[in-house]
């Protein structure tokens, strides 16, 4: 992956609907060359999809919560298909620490959230955090890693 690939990824993260022609103009390549690079990035699983960013509250999902769940390793075979089938689960990650899973969910109300938590407790102990607000929304993955020196030098 070179600097042109990085720029293509940055442009697609900013706007997945950007035209190939626009990308080509910004990276100084032909449209077929850009298309070939994007296809290669997709084939190598660097680009894994294209998504619209949605406002959950506009669709009635006013409750955003993070649920920690204790799951024993032997339960994961049953747990993974269960959690994958719940459309309100925004993300589920296996994590280190006291709890094995961190689950982000969106629900219309606390009654639905409570019902879901009751179902989750079949797998183990839970700890739920309801978000009041979000100071940093989901954003693009940086192409270059964050470094403390970079932040200090910008002061």
ABEGO torsion letter per residue (X at the ends): XBAAAAAAAAAAAABAABBAAAAAAAAGBBAAAAAAAAAAAAAAGABAEBBBBBBAAAAGBABBBBBBBBBBAAAAAAAAAAAAABAABABBBBBBEABABBBBBBBABAAAAAAAAAAAAAAEBBBBBBBABBABBBBBBBABBBBAAAAAAAX
